[in-house]
Amino acid sequence: MKKLFLLISLSVMAVLPQANAAGPSIELDKAENNLRDQDSLQRGAQLFTNYCMACHSIKYMRYNRIARDIGWTDEEVIAKMSFNQAKVVDDVLTRMEPGVGTEVLGTEPPDLSLMARLKGTDYIYTFLRSYQMDEEGNWDNSVLKGTSMPHVLEGVQRYSSQEEYDQAARDISNFLEYVGEPAKLERHDLGWKVIAFLLFLLLLTWLLKKEYWRDIKH
């Protein structure tokens, strides 16, 4: 028993330094995005196209699926997101040639299809709003120190009010949440219908039980 207790103690002591090394968690701002806001999704799609697709892809999405879900026609999505350079059935891929990211940025930019599910929309929203310029005039991000991603929304931030820039970051995070799970709203809506059906079935079962046992004395 003493050996077992000693082994557990040593295991806990080995884990504690790793937990402390991780440091305090980052306090994230609330994105408060809304997947039912199609105007926001459309703005987010265009912002992603103009400022993100030069490096990042969302390869698990097709143009026609995006069009159907956010209220565009096939012609509109091709014109606005690929500038008529892709087919409507194509996957949404980056415009960056393979290897350029590693050569220029030192790393290959990740695909963002599942980034919202991995990090959460609050993280994306906070990250986009956390770029700061140091004394030497270089940009860095307080959420991810030393990030190789440049401040691609610098122009938007410079010529917008803080409220407008916050909305732009919210629209991008909203769009990426949709990309991470396109059927999320359908799943939620179906969930309520399933719960309502089960409650109705429960009521019918209870009434049927009452009818079966009505003439039986206990």
BELGI-V948215 format. One record per residue. N is the residue number from 1. RES is the residue in one small letter. OMEGA is omega in whole degrees, 0 to 359 (NA if undefined). NEAR is the number of other ideal C-beta (glycine too) atoms within 8 Angstrom. D_FIRST is the distance of its C-alpha to the first C-alpha in whole Angstrom. Layout:
# BELGI-V948215
N,RES,OMEGA,NEAR,D_FIRST
N,RES,OMEGA,NEAR,D_FIRST
This chain:
# BELGI-V948215
1,m,179,4,0
2,k,179,5,4
3,k,179,6,5
4,l,179,7,5
5,f,179,8,6
6,l,180,8,9
7,l,179,8,10
8,i,180,8,11
9,s,179,8,12
10,l,179,8,14
11,s,179,8,15
12,v,180,8,17
13,m,179,8,18
14,a,182,8,20
15,v,185,8,21
16,l,179,8,23
17,p,179,8,26
18,q,179,8,27
19,a,180,7,27
20,n,181,7,29
21,a,180,6,31
22,a,177,5,32
23,g,181,5,34
24,p,179,3,36
25,s,181,4,37
26,i,177,7,41
27,e,185,4,42
28,l,174,9,45
29,d,180,8,48
30,k,180,6,48
31,a,180,12,51
32,e,178,5,52
33,n,186,13,54
34,n,181,7,55
35,l,178,10,55
36,r,180,5,58
37,d,184,9,60
38,q,177,8,62
39,d,178,6,64
40,s,179,13,61
41,l,179,16,60
42,q,177,11,63
43,r,179,10,63
44,g,178,15,60
45,a,180,14,61
46,q,177,10,64
47,l,177,14,62
48,f,179,13,59
49,t,187,11,62
50,n,189,7,64
51,y,186,10,61
52,c,187,12,58
53,m,175,13,59
54,a,180,9,61
55,c,189,11,57
56,h,174,11,55
57,s,167,11,55
58,i,194,12,54
59,k,179,9,54
60,y,178,8,53
61,m,173,12,56
62,r,182,10,59
63,y,183,17,62
64,n,177,10,64
65,r,178,9,60
66,i,180,14,60
67,a,182,13,64
68,r,186,6,63
69,d,185,9,61
70,i,170,11,62
71,g,175,6,66
72,w,170,10,67
73,t,177,6,70
74,d,180,10,69
75,e,181,6,72
76,e,183,9,71
77,v,179,16,67
78,i,180,13,69
79,a,187,9,71
80,k,184,9,68
81,m,180,14,65
82,s,181,11,67
83,f,177,5,70
84,n,180,6,72
85,q,181,4,70
86,a,175,9,68
87,k,185,6,68
88,v,180,11,67
89,v,182,6,64
90,d,170,10,63
91,d,182,8,59
92,v,185,12,59
93,l,178,7,59
94,t,176,9,59
95,r,180,5,62
96,m,177,9,61
97,e,179,4,61
98,p,177,4,58
99,g,182,6,57
100,v,181,8,59
101,g,179,11,56
102,t,182,9,54
103,e,185,6,57
104,v,186,6,58
105,l,182,10,55
106,g,179,5,53
107,t,179,7,51
108,e,180,5,51
109,p,184,10,52
110,p,169,6,49
111,d,186,9,50
112,l,182,11,50
113,s,185,11,50
114,l,183,9,46
115,m,181,11,46
116,a,178,14,46
117,r,180,6,44
118,l,186,6,41
119,k,185,6,42
120,g,182,8,44
121,t,177,12,47
122,d,179,11,46
123,y,180,11,45
124,i,180,16,49
125,y,180,16,51
126,t,180,12,49
127,f,183,10,49
128,l,183,11,53
129,r,187,10,54
130,s,176,9,52
131,y,181,12,54
132,q,179,8,55
133,m,180,7,58
134,d,184,8,57
135,e,180,3,59
136,e,178,4,60
137,g,179,5,61
138,n,180,6,58
139,w,172,10,56
140,d,183,11,53
141,n,183,13,50
142,s,178,6,48
143,v,180,8,46
144,l,183,7,45
145,k,178,6,46
146,g,180,5,48
147,t,178,7,49
148,s,180,6,51
149,m,178,9,53
150,p,180,5,56
151,h,187,8,57
152,v,180,9,59
153,l,182,12,60
154,e,180,10,62
155,g,178,6,65
156,v,181,11,64
157,q,185,10,63
158,r,185,6,66
159,y,179,5,68
160,s,171,9,66
161,s,179,5,65
162,q,180,6,62
163,e,179,6,62
164,e,179,8,63
165,y,176,13,61
166,d,180,9,58
167,q,178,8,60
168,a,178,13,60
169,a,179,14,56
170,r,180,13,55
171,d,179,14,58
172,i,179,14,56
173,s,177,17,53
174,n,180,17,54
175,f,181,14,55
176,l,174,16,52
177,e,176,13,50
178,y,181,14,53
179,v,181,12,53
180,g,178,10,49
181,e,185,9,49
182,p,183,8,53
183,a,186,6,52
184,k,180,10,50
185,l,178,8,53
186,e,179,7,54
187,r,179,9,50
188,h,180,8,50
189,d,178,8,53
190,l,180,8,53
191,g,178,8,49
192,w,179,8,51
193,k,179,8,54
194,v,178,8,51
195,i,179,8,49
196,a,178,8,53
197,f,181,8,53
198,l,177,8,50
199,l,178,8,51
200,f,178,8,54
201,l,177,8,53
202,l,179,8,51
203,l,179,8,54
204,l,180,8,56
205,t,179,8,53
206,w,178,8,53
207,l,178,8,56
208,l,178,8,56
209,k,178,8,54
210,k,181,8,56
211,e,180,7,59
212,y,187,7,57
213,w,185,7,56
214,r,184,6,59
215,d,180,3,61
216,i,181,6,58
217,k,181,2,58
218,h,NA,2,54
